[in-house]
């Protein structure tokens, strides 16, 4: 029979304590509870925030990412950033549409 080594047993016990304790501790923290304005069926988005997000897209993201699948009607008052009809028409008129030929 092999004799059990005390060093190995000590290393094993401290290894288990060292690695299990952080995992156990992380589960004890409660997550931050946030009340979002757009949560649920009756939630509403912040109009100004959505319009700023669209402006950031136009100035930064549109250089690499296209709006190929965007329906401009979604920018209007039916949803999305809720631009006025005139603003949606101006946005649509300022876009360049390229057709890809196959």
C-alpha positions as CSV (number, residue, x, y, z in Angstrom):
1,X,0.0,0.0,0.0
2,X,1.1,3.5,-0.8
3,X,1.5,5.9,2.1
4,X,-0.6,9.1,1.7
5,X,1.6,12.2,1.6
6,X,0.8,14.9,4.1
7,X,2.1,17.7,1.8
8,X,-0.3,16.6,-1.0
9,X,-3.3,16.5,1.5
10,X,-2.5,20.0,2.8
11,X,-2.1,21.4,-0.7
12,X,-5.4,19.8,-1.7
13,X,-7.3,21.3,1.2
14,X,-5.9,24.8,0.8
15,X,-6.5,24.6,-3.0
16,X,-10.1,23.7,-2.5
17,X,-10.6,26.5,0.0
18,X,-8.7,29.0,-2.2
19,X,-10.7,28.2,-5.4
20,X,-14.2,27.5,-3.9
21,X,-14.4,30.5,-1.6
22,X,-14.4,33.2,-4.4
23,X,-17.1,31.3,-6.3
24,X,-19.3,31.1,-3.2
25,X,-18.8,34.7,-2.3
26,X,-19.8,36.0,-5.7
27,X,-23.2,34.4,-5.4
28,X,-24.0,36.2,-2.2
29,X,-24.0,39.7,-3.8
30,X,-27.4,41.0,-4.8
31,X,-27.7,42.5,-8.3
32,X,-28.7,46.1,-8.8
33,X,-32.4,46.5,-9.3
34,X,-33.2,49.1,-12.0
35,X,-36.7,50.4,-13.0
36,X,-36.6,50.9,-16.7
37,X,-39.1,53.3,-18.3
38,X,-39.6,50.9,-21.3
39,X,-40.2,47.8,-19.3
40,X,-43.4,45.9,-19.9
41,X,-46.2,46.3,-22.3
42,X,-47.1,49.9,-21.3
43,X,-43.4,51.1,-21.2
44,X,-42.3,54.1,-23.2
45,X,-38.9,55.0,-24.6
46,X,-37.3,58.4,-24.1
47,X,-37.8,60.3,-27.3
48,X,-34.8,62.6,-26.9
49,X,-32.6,59.7,-26.1
50,X,-33.7,57.8,-29.2
51,X,-33.1,60.8,-31.4
52,X,-29.6,61.3,-30.0
53,X,-28.9,57.6,-30.7
54,X,-30.0,58.0,-34.3
55,X,-27.8,61.1,-34.6
56,X,-24.8,59.1,-33.2
57,X,-25.5,56.4,-35.8
58,X,-25.6,58.9,-38.6
59,X,-22.3,60.6,-37.6
60,X,-20.3,57.6,-36.4
61,X,-21.7,54.2,-37.2
62,X,-23.1,54.8,-40.7
63,X,-19.6,55.0,-42.2
64,X,-19.2,51.2,-41.7
65,X,-22.8,49.9,-41.2
66,X,-25.6,50.4,-43.7
67,X,-29.3,51.0,-43.1
68,X,-30.1,48.5,-45.8
69,X,-33.0,47.0,-43.9
70,X,-34.3,50.2,-42.3
71,X,-37.9,51.2,-43.1
72,X,-38.0,55.0,-42.8
73,X,-41.6,54.8,-41.6
74,X,-40.2,53.3,-38.3
75,X,-38.5,56.7,-37.7
76,X,-41.8,58.5,-37.7
77,X,-44.5,58.8,-35.1
78,X,-45.5,55.1,-35.3
79,X,-42.5,54.1,-33.2
80,X,-38.8,54.6,-32.9
81,X,-37.4,58.0,-32.3
82,X,-40.7,59.7,-33.2
83,X,-39.4,62.2,-35.7
84,X,-42.1,64.3,-37.4
85,X,-43.2,63.5,-40.9
86,X,-41.2,66.3,-42.4
87,X,-38.1,65.2,-40.5
88,X,-38.5,61.6,-41.8
89,X,-38.9,62.9,-45.3
90,X,-35.7,65.0,-45.0
91,X,-33.7,62.0,-43.6
92,X,-34.9,59.8,-46.4
93,X,-34.1,62.4,-49.0
94,X,-30.6,62.8,-47.7
95,X,-29.7,59.1,-48.0
96,X,-28.0,57.7,-51.0
97,X,-29.5,54.4,-52.2
98,X,-27.2,52.1,-54.1
99,X,-28.5,49.2,-56.0
100,X,-26.3,46.1,-56.2
101,X,-26.3,44.3,-59.5
102,X,-25.7,40.6,-59.5
